Every structure is written in C-alpha cells, then in structure tokens.
Amino acid sequence: MRPFPLIKVLSAALCALLVPLVGLYFCGFWMPNRPSPVQYPIRGVDVSRHQGLIDWNAVAESGVRFVYLKATEGGDFQDENFTVNLSGARQAGLLCGAYHFFSFKSPGLTQARNFINTVPRDACALPPAIDLEYTGNSTARPTAADFHEQFDAFLKALRAEYGREPLIYADDELSRDYLDGYAFPRRWVRAVLSRPGPGWMFWQFSERGKVPGIHGYVDMDVFDGSAADFNALAMDHSLISP
C-alpha cells in the first residue's frame, strides 16, 4: 500500500480545523480579530430596521456606549425604525449618530435633503456618517467626475446644515475607484478578518456580533481613543475641513 502523502494529511488536518472555526464565525461565537477592551474601551453598534425592535436599556447595560443608526438611503428612503431607535437609544443613555447610505441613483442635493429632513440638527451627539459601498448600490456605476460632482454637493450640504465634519465609511474598492484625492479626517473602517491600518476613528470589527437586547446579529464597532476623546468628539460642533 502506498503511503498517504504528507501534503494530503496536512490538508485534511487544516480542513478539520477550519471547518468548525468557519461555523463558529458565522454563528457569531468567534471573532478572528476581536479588539482588546483595554485598548479600545469605547464600544458601540450600528443598526438599521433589519435588527427589528431593540431593547436599548439592555444594550446600554451590556457596556455599549454608542450607536450609529441608519436614517436614510438615496433620495427618498427613510429607515422605518430610525425615530423609535433614536428615542430609545437616547433614553438609555447612549450617544447616537445617524448615517446615510449614498446611492448612485440620486443627485447629491436630493440625498442631502432626504437626510436633513429626517435627522434634526441637534438630534445626535455624534457627527453624521456617510456609508459609501458597492454592496446594495446600483450596478450602473457613474464616472468618477459624475460621482465627485454629486458627492461634493452632498458633503457641502451636510456640512452647511450640521456644522460638523461627517464620518466617512467607505469600502476599499469604492475608495480606489472614486475617493482618490479626498482627505477625510474622520474615517470609519471595516475590517472583520484583520486589524485595520492607521488613520481611522471608528472600526467595525464584526458584522456578526451578539449583544443583549438585539435579536440576531449586529455590527460591532470601537472608537479609537479614550473616554475623554470620545466625549470631546460628541461636544465638537466645529468643521475640520473647509
């Protein structure tokens, strides 16, 4: 009988190890890059209507300090749970921010009006956030020049309304295609399998987190800084960029 090649033995052993790890990851029991609570004590979540009704008191009691709530998408969509989520999270003592999913389908000013009409100027302690990604967006992609025109109009309108520098969440592919040359002082990065590089303010480290008070999975985030830094951000109502 021929000996079983070593490479096959090693491959079988690796598969035997990876399969349960993948299962644990997709069930939310294992996070490959869970950030240290000592290094990143300010922890939060970001939610939308997909999380359903949320017990915000239970969320706050679990140690979560902040939440970003989906408010709007494109030119005419408002998240049906935004108002109740905002009210419940604030009553539970969480610092709140609102985010907008930027669509390729609508003019930038139309999208800005949608967000402004949905999110009152002083409703949120944290600066507004803009979600830029291909997933869930139109497959008809604009030229770089068209994107810049609409996105710049959107940014200008939000800065004028809220007097604050927005937080930018952008996936790597869209950043390479459209955001070259932009310098965002407030960045929200996603890295669920490895640690992010430098220069970020918020880090989404898992999309399959488990938090008391929220049914199912939820996105988990940390803030890069101390409690004093975080409180300063919440009180900062000045623009960083012109």
C-alpha positions as CSV (number, residue, x, y, z in Angstrom):
1,M,0.0,0.0,0.0
2,R,1.4,3.4,-0.9
3,P,1.9,5.8,2.0
4,F,-0.6,8.7,2.2
5,P,1.2,11.8,1.0
6,L,2.1,14.2,3.8
7,I,0.5,17.1,1.9
8,K,-2.8,15.3,2.0
9,V,-2.5,14.7,5.7
10,L,-1.8,18.3,6.4
11,S,-4.6,19.5,4.1
12,A,-7.1,17.2,5.8
13,A,-5.9,18.4,9.2
14,L,-6.2,22.0,8.1
15,C,-9.7,21.5,6.8
16,A,-10.7,19.7,10.1
17,L,-9.5,22.8,11.9
18,L,-11.0,25.4,9.6
19,V,-14.5,24.0,9.2
20,P,-15.5,24.4,12.8
21,L,-13.9,27.8,13.0
22,V,-15.9,29.0,10.0
23,G,-19.0,27.6,11.6
24,L,-18.3,29.4,14.9
25,Y,-17.6,32.6,12.9
26,F,-20.9,32.5,11.0
27,C,-22.8,31.7,14.2
28,G,-21.3,34.7,15.9
29,F,-19.3,32.8,18.6
30,W,-15.8,33.5,17.3
31,M,-14.3,36.8,16.0
32,P,-10.9,36.4,14.5
33,N,-9.8,40.0,15.4
34,R,-11.8,41.0,18.5
35,P,-10.2,44.2,19.7
36,S,-8.9,44.4,23.3
37,P,-11.4,46.2,25.6
38,V,-8.4,47.6,27.4
39,Q,-7.0,49.2,24.3
40,Y,-10.4,50.2,22.9
41,P,-12.8,50.7,25.8
42,I,-15.4,52.7,23.9
43,R,-17.6,50.2,22.1
44,G,-20.7,50.5,20.0
45,V,-23.0,49.1,17.4
46,D,-24.6,50.2,14.1
47,V,-28.1,49.2,13.3
48,S,-31.0,49.6,10.9
49,R,-34.5,48.3,10.5
50,H,-33.1,44.8,9.9
51,Q,-32.4,44.5,13.7
52,G,-36.1,44.9,14.4
53,L,-37.3,46.2,17.8
54,I,-34.4,46.7,20.2
55,D,-34.3,46.8,24.0
56,W,-32.0,49.8,24.3
57,N,-31.7,49.5,28.1
58,A,-30.4,46.0,27.8
59,V,-27.9,47.2,25.1
60,A,-26.7,50.0,27.3
61,E,-26.4,47.7,30.3
62,S,-24.1,45.4,28.3
63,G,-21.4,48.0,28.1
64,V,-22.2,49.5,24.7
65,R,-21.5,53.3,24.7
66,F,-22.7,54.5,21.3
67,V,-24.8,53.6,18.3
68,Y,-25.0,54.7,14.7
69,L,-28.5,54.4,13.4
70,K,-29.4,54.2,9.7
71,A,-31.5,57.2,8.9
72,T,-31.8,57.4,5.1
73,E,-30.7,56.0,1.8
74,G,-30.7,57.7,-1.6
75,G,-33.1,60.4,-2.4
76,D,-36.4,59.1,-0.8
77,F,-35.8,56.2,1.6
78,Q,-36.1,56.6,5.3
79,D,-35.4,53.8,7.7
80,E,-38.7,52.9,9.3
81,N,-37.2,52.3,12.7
82,F,-34.9,55.4,12.9
83,T,-37.2,57.6,15.0
84,V,-38.0,54.9,17.6
85,N,-34.4,53.7,17.7
86,L,-33.1,57.3,18.2
87,S,-35.6,57.9,21.0
88,G,-34.9,54.6,22.7
89,A,-31.2,54.8,22.5
90,R,-31.0,58.3,23.8
91,Q,-33.3,57.5,26.7
92,A,-31.0,54.6,27.6
93,G,-28.1,57.0,27.8
94,L,-26.3,56.0,24.6
95,L,-24.6,58.6,22.4
96,C,-26.1,58.4,19.0
97,G,-25.2,59.2,15.4
98,A,-27.1,58.9,12.2
99,Y,-25.9,57.6,8.9
100,H,-26.9,57.9,5.2
101,F,-26.4,55.2,2.5
102,F,-25.2,57.2,-0.5
103,S,-26.8,55.9,-3.7
104,F,-25.5,56.2,-7.3
105,K,-29.1,56.7,-8.5
106,S,-30.0,60.1,-7.0
107,P,-28.5,63.6,-7.2
108,G,-26.3,64.6,-4.2
109,L,-28.5,67.5,-3.2
110,T,-31.7,65.4,-3.3
111,Q,-30.0,62.8,-1.0
112,A,-28.8,65.6,1.4
113,R,-32.4,67.0,1.6
114,N,-33.6,63.5,2.5
115,F,-31.1,63.1,5.3
116,I,-31.6,66.7,6.6
117,N,-35.4,66.3,6.6
118,T,-35.1,63.1,8.6
119,V,-32.4,63.9,11.1
120,P,-32.9,67.1,13.2
121,R,-29.9,69.3,13.5
122,D,-29.4,68.7,17.3
123,A,-30.8,65.2,17.5
124,C,-27.5,63.3,17.6
125,A,-24.4,63.8,19.7
126,L,-22.1,62.2,17.2
127,P,-21.4,63.6,13.7
128,P,-23.4,62.4,10.8
129,A,-21.9,59.5,8.9
130,I,-22.0,58.6,5.2
131,D,-22.0,55.0,4.0
132,L,-20.2,54.5,0.7
133,E,-20.1,51.0,-0.7
134,Y,-20.9,48.9,-3.8
135,T,-22.8,46.3,-1.9
136,G,-26.5,47.2,-2.1
137,N,-25.9,50.0,-4.5
138,S,-26.8,50.5,-8.2
139,T,-24.9,48.3,-10.6
140,A,-24.8,51.2,-13.0
141,R,-21.7,53.0,-11.8
142,P,-21.2,56.7,-12.5
143,T,-18.0,58.1,-14.0
144,A,-15.5,59.5,-11.4
145,A,-16.4,63.0,-12.5
146,D,-20.1,62.5,-12.1
147,F,-19.6,60.8,-8.7
148,H,-17.4,63.7,-7.4
149,E,-19.9,66.3,-8.5
150,Q,-22.8,64.6,-6.7
151,F,-20.8,63.6,-3.6
152,D,-19.3,67.0,-3.2
153,A,-22.7,68.6,-3.4
154,F,-24.0,66.2,-0.7
155,L,-21.0,66.8,1.6
156,K,-21.3,70.6,1.2
157,A,-25.0,70.5,2.1
158,L,-24.4,68.3,5.2
159,R,-21.5,70.5,6.4
160,A,-23.6,73.6,6.0
161,E,-26.6,72.1,7.8
162,Y,-24.9,70.4,10.8
163,G,-21.7,72.5,11.0
164,R,-19.8,69.3,11.6
165,E,-17.3,67.2,9.7
166,P,-19.0,63.9,8.6
167,L,-17.7,60.5,9.3
168,I,-16.9,58.5,6.2
169,Y,-17.4,54.8,5.9
170,A,-16.2,53.5,2.5
171,D,-15.2,50.0,1.3
172,D,-11.8,49.5,-0.3
173,E,-13.0,49.0,-3.8
174,L,-15.1,52.1,-4.0
175,S,-12.4,54.1,-2.3
176,R,-9.9,53.1,-5.0
177,D,-12.3,53.9,-7.8
178,Y,-13.7,57.2,-6.6
179,L,-12.1,58.7,-3.5
180,D,-8.5,59.1,-4.6
181,G,-7.5,62.7,-3.7
182,Y,-10.1,63.0,-0.8
183,A,-8.6,63.5,2.6
184,F,-11.2,62.6,5.2
185,P,-10.2,63.5,8.8
186,R,-12.9,61.2,10.2
187,R,-12.8,57.7,8.9
188,W,-14.9,54.6,9.8
189,V,-13.3,51.5,8.5
190,R,-14.4,47.9,8.2
191,A,-12.0,45.0,9.0
192,V,-13.6,41.8,10.2
193,L,-10.7,39.4,9.5
194,S,-7.6,41.5,10.2
195,R,-6.7,44.7,12.0
196,P,-7.1,47.9,10.1
197,G,-4.3,50.2,9.1
198,P,-3.7,53.6,10.8
199,G,-5.8,56.7,10.4
200,W,-9.2,55.7,11.5
201,M,-11.7,57.0,14.1
202,F,-14.2,54.1,14.2
203,W,-13.6,50.5,13.4
204,Q,-16.3,48.0,12.5
205,F,-14.7,44.7,13.6
206,S,-17.6,42.3,13.2
207,E,-20.9,42.1,11.3
208,R,-22.0,39.0,13.3
209,G,-21.9,40.3,16.9
210,K,-24.2,39.3,19.7
211,V,-25.5,42.0,22.1
212,P,-28.2,41.7,24.8
213,G,-31.3,43.5,23.7
214,I,-30.8,42.9,19.9
215,H,-32.2,39.8,18.2
216,G,-29.9,38.2,15.7
217,Y,-26.5,39.6,14.6
218,V,-25.4,43.2,14.7
219,D,-22.4,45.2,13.5
220,M,-19.9,45.8,16.3
221,D,-17.6,48.9,16.4
222,V,-15.0,50.6,18.5
223,F,-13.7,54.1,18.8
224,D,-10.0,54.9,18.6
225,G,-9.4,56.9,21.7
226,S,-10.1,57.5,25.4
227,A,-13.3,58.4,27.1
228,A,-12.2,62.0,27.1
229,D,-11.5,61.9,23.3
230,F,-14.9,60.4,22.7
231,N,-16.7,63.0,24.9
232,A,-14.8,65.7,23.1
233,L,-16.0,64.4,19.7
234,A,-19.6,64.4,21.0
235,M,-19.3,68.0,22.1
236,D,-17.3,69.2,19.0
237,H,-19.6,71.1,16.6
238,S,-16.9,72.6,14.5
239,L,-15.8,71.8,11.0
240,I,-12.4,70.3,10.4
241,S,-12.3,70.7,6.7
242,P,-13.2,73.8,4.7
